[in-house]
Amino acid sequence: MEHPEAARNIKALKEKVIIPDFRHPNIIRLAPVALYNNFEEVCEVVQSLKEITDNREYQKYDLIQDDVT
């Protein structure tokens, strides 16, 4: 997913114990694995990301991309 606030969205996801990956310049990479993740978990991640972006929860995080991986 590409989002102009990807770096800060990732920080918000990590606070919800969801571990995404960041790709420059503004890509959020999520990689569910069929052996480890079930459908409900994938839906929870999608819902969490929707809430973060809709409610602009990412705005409470500083934009320091050095600490985003």
DOMILO-204235 format. One record per atom (N, C-alpha, C): x, y, z. Coordinates in pm, whole numbers, plus 32768, in hexadecimal, padded with zeros to 4 digits. Layout:
BEGIN
XYZ;...
***
This chain:
BEGIN
80547F8B8000;800080008000;8059807C8000;803980DB7FAD;808381587FAA;803081C37FEE;807182108045;802D8279808E;809182E780AD;806D8365809C;80CB83D280B6;80FD83D58146;80B3839A81A2;80DB8396822F;810183088259;813C82BD81FD;815D82318216;81B682208291;821B8272829F;827882648310;822F82728396;81D782D283A0;818E82E5841E;8120827B8430;80E4824E83C2;808281E083CB;80C381638402;813F814983DA;818580D3840B;819A80DC84A1;81BB815084D3;81CC81618564;8149814485AC;80DA81708574;8057815685B1;803680C185AE;8056807E8540;803F7FEE8537;80927FA3859E;810F7FCB85AE;81667F888610;81307F97869D;80F2800886BA;80B6801A873E;80447FB78755;80067F8B86E9;7F9A7F2886F2;7FD07E9986E4;80537E8A86F0;80997E0A86E8;80867DC8865F;80897E1A85F8;80877DEC856E;810D7E178533;81587DB884FD;81DF7DD584D0;81E27DDD8437;81DB7E578402;81E47E6B8372;82747E89834B;82897EA282CC;830C7EC88299;82FB7F488249;835F7F9C824B;835B801C8204;83B88015818D;83888045811B;83D8804E80A0;83D380DE8071;844981148057;8451819F8025;841181A87F9C;83CC82127F7B;83C0828B7FCB;834A828B802B;82DF8240800D;826882478063;820F81CB8055;824C81578065;820380D98052;81FF808A80D4;8188805D80F7;817480048169;816C7F778130;81C37F208160;81C57E96812F;81947E3A819E;812C7DF08181;80F67D8B81DC;80FE7D058194;812B7C9F81DA;81407C1D8199;81037BAC81EC;80807B9981E3;80457B29822A;80737AA581EB;80897A438240;80B779C08213;804C795A8236;8021791081D3;7FB378B181E6;7FCE784B8255;804B7828826B;806B77C682D3;805F78008360;80677883836B;806978C183EF;7FF1791B840B;7FB9795683A4;7F4C79B783B6;7ECB7981837E;7E5F799483C9;7DDE79688397;7D9079E08360;7D1E79C58326;7CCC7A2C82E7;7CA57A9A834A;7C807A7383C3;7C567AD48428;7CC77B34844B;7D427B018455;7DB47B578475;7DCE7BBC8405;7DC27B8F838A;7DD47BEA8319;7D697C56831B;7CEE7C308337;7C817C938340;7C9A7CF683B1;7CCE7CC88421;7CEC7D218492;7D567D88846C;7DBB7D5D8422;7E257DBA83F7;7DEC7E238398;7D9B7DF7833A;7D5E7E5482DA;7D057EB88324;7CB67E878381;7C5E7EDF83D0;7CB07F418423;7D1C7F13845F;7D727F6C84AE;7DAD7FDA8457;7DDE7FB583E2;7E1880198389;7DAF807C8359;7D36804C8340;7CC980A68318;7CA981098388;7CA280D98403;7C8781318475;7CF681998486;7D71816E8478;7DE481C98487;7DDD82388420;7DC1821483A4;7DBE827A833A;7D3F82CE8341;7CCC82908359;7C4E82DC8360;7C4D833F83D4;7C8183138447;7C81836784BF;7D0083BC84CA;7D5883AF846A;7DD883F78467;7E2783E484E8;7E238368851A;7E6D83488594;7F0383588580;7F31834E8505;7FC0835B84E7;7FF683E58508;7F9E84488514;7FCB84D1852B;800C84E585B5;7FF98489860F;803784998693;80C9846B8695;80FB843B8624;8184840C861A;81DA846F85CC;8255848085F9;82B484D485B1;82DF848D8531;830284DC84CE;833184A48450;83CA84A08453;83FC8433848B;848C84188489;849B83908446;84BE838F83C8;84C28312837D;853882BA83A0;859C82EE83E6;8610829E8409;85EC82278462;8586823784B7;856381CC8512;84F1817484DD;84CD8184845F;846481328421;84A780CA83CA;847F804C83DD;84B77FE0838B;84497F92834A;
***
